Every structure is written in structure tokens, then in C-alpha cells.
């Protein structure tokens, strides 16, 4: 019966160690979810930008056709000022389409950055919780051993004394109650 508190302490400590591993795994899984969500949302932002860019280009083609028809309807040839007006209009439309593409790329980059930041935080949080649980688990185990046997862990450089068992690098002295 005297060993029951020791066993209970060790079981509780092992439970804390398992909780620590689970916390780290959960942080990694959450990080992966953030990264996948960010990658998906970045692709969506790029697709939206491409759709808007293509829409602007089609609109420009329609504008150019209307302008050409208007100029031709007045009996004016496409030389000189009318041609320059059409060229300026086409250049402005191209600038607008390229700006839409650039803004889409910027938005996608921002989404990926935020996702990576969230993922890094989730990993760090999982590791911190895991290390806390490890500390609690080892503390519980060592506390149980200490209470059970009033054990003292000595460094190997300490001289051995009565009823001493040696392990790898440590000498453990314990006397059960």
C-alpha cells in the first residue's frame, strides 16, 4: 500500500508528459491549418485579381471600339490627334490592368505573411504549453519519488554511501518508508 502514492504520482506525471506531447502536436497541426488556409486564400486573391485584370482589358477593347466607331462616324481618319487619343486611352487602360494585377499580388503576399505569422505563433504556443506540461510531469514524478523514498539524487562525483545503486551518471540513494 505504501507504493500507491508513488504509482499515482508517476501515472499523473506520465499523463502530464503525454499532455505535453499532445500540446506540441496540436500546435503543429494548427500551424499547418493556418498555412493551408493562407495558401488557399492567397490563390483566391490571385484568381480574383486575374479576373478583374481580364475584365478591365475586355472593357478597354470595348472602349477602343466605341472610340474608333465614334471617330469614323464623324468622317475623321485615324491619324494625328485621334490616333494619339486612342494610344493614350490604351496606355491608361494597360496601367490600370497592371495595377489590378499588382494589388492582387500584394494582397496574396499579405495573406501568406499573416498565415505564416499565425502558424509560427501556433507552433510557439504549442511548444510552450508542451514544455510547461513536461516540467509539470517531471516535477510530479520526481516529487512522488522523493516523497516515497526520501530519495536524494547525487552527482557521480559525490562519494557513495550505504544502500546506494548507481545508474548512468547518477547515484540514487533511496530508503523506502
N, C-alpha and C positions, 0 to 999 in steps of 0.2 A: 503494500500500500504506500510505502514511503516514496516509491518511484513514480507514483501517479502525477504529482505536480510537475516532476521533471518531464515526463512524457507529454503532459498537456502543454507545457511551455515550449517544448520542441515542436509539437504539432502546430501551435499558434505561430511560432517563428517561421516554420516552413510555409504556413499559409500566407504570411506577410511576404516571404520571398516570391511565392507564386503570384501574389498580387503585384509585386514589383515588375515581374516579367510581363504580366498582362498589361500593366500601365505603359510600359515601353512599346509593346506590340500595338496597343490601341493608339498611341501617339503616332507611330509609323503608319498605321492604317488611315488615320485621319489625315496625315500629311499627304499620303497617296491620293486620297479622295480630293483634297484641295488642289493638288497638281492636275489631276484628271479633269476636274471641273473647270479650272482655269484654262487648260488647253482647249477644251470644248468651246468655252465662251470666247476665247481668242479666235478660234476658227470661225465662229458665228460672226464676230465683229469684222473679220476679213471678208467673209462672204457678203455681209451687208454693204461694206464699202465697195466691193466689186460690183454688186447690183446697182448701187447708186451711181457709180462711175459710168457704167454702161448706159444707165437711164439718161444721164447728162449728155453722153455722146450721141445717143439717138435723138434727144431733144435738139442738140446742136445741128444735127443733119437736117431735121425738120425746119429749124430756123433759117439755115442757109438756103434751103429750097424755097421757102417763102420769100426771103430777101431777093433771091435770084429771079423768082417769078414777078415780084414787085418791080424790080429794075427793068426786066424785059417788057413788062406790061406798059411801061412808060416810054418804051422805044429807045432806051438807053443801052449802049453796049457795055460789056463787062471790061472796060478799060479805064485806067486812071483812078479817079476817086471812088467809083463804085467797087472796083476790084480791091482797093485798099480797105474800104469799109468791110468787105466780106472777109478779107485776110485778118483784119483786126478782130472781127467777131469770132472767127475760128480760133485765133490765138487765145482770146479770153476764155472761150469755152474749154479749150485744152487745159489752160491753167486751172480752171475750176475743177475739171475732172481729175487732174493730178493732185489737187489739194484734197479732194474727197478720198483718193487712194492713200495719201499720206496720213490724213487724220484717222483713217481706218487702221493703218499700220501702227500708229501711235496708240490708239485705243487698245489694240490687241497686245501690244507690248506692255501697256499699263496693267491689263488684266493678268498677263503672265507674271509680271512682277509681284502684284498683290497676291496671287495664288502661291507663288514661291515663298513670299514672306509669311503667309499664313501656314504654309507647310512647315517651314523652319520653326515657327513658334510651336506648332503642334508636336513636332519631334522633341523640341527642347522641354516642353511641358511634360511629355511622356517620360523622358529620361529623368527629369527632376522628381516626378511622382514615383518613378521606379526606384531611384536611389533612396528616396525617403522611406519607401516600403522595405528596401533591402536593409537599411540601417535599423529600422524598427524590428525586422525579422531577426537579424543577427543579435540585436540587443536583447530581444526576448529569449532567444536560445541561450546566449551566454549568461543572462540573468538567471534563467532556470537552472543551468548547470552550476552556477555559483551558489545559488540558494540550496540546491540539493547536496552538493558535496563540499560547500565552503571551499571550493577549489581556487587555487591561485595559479595563474599561468606565469611561469618564469621563463626568461630568455635562456638559451642554452649556455650562455656564458656564466650563469649563476651556478653555484655548486649544488649538486644533487643531494637530497637528504632521504629520510626514511620513506618507504612505500611510494616510490616515485616510478612512473612509467615515462619512457621517452618516446617522442614522435618525431616527425620531420622538422627539425629546427626548434622545437619547443619541449619543455619538460612540464608535464601537467601533474600537479600534486593534488590529490583529492582524497578526502576521507568521508565516506557516506555517514549520514546522521543515524 
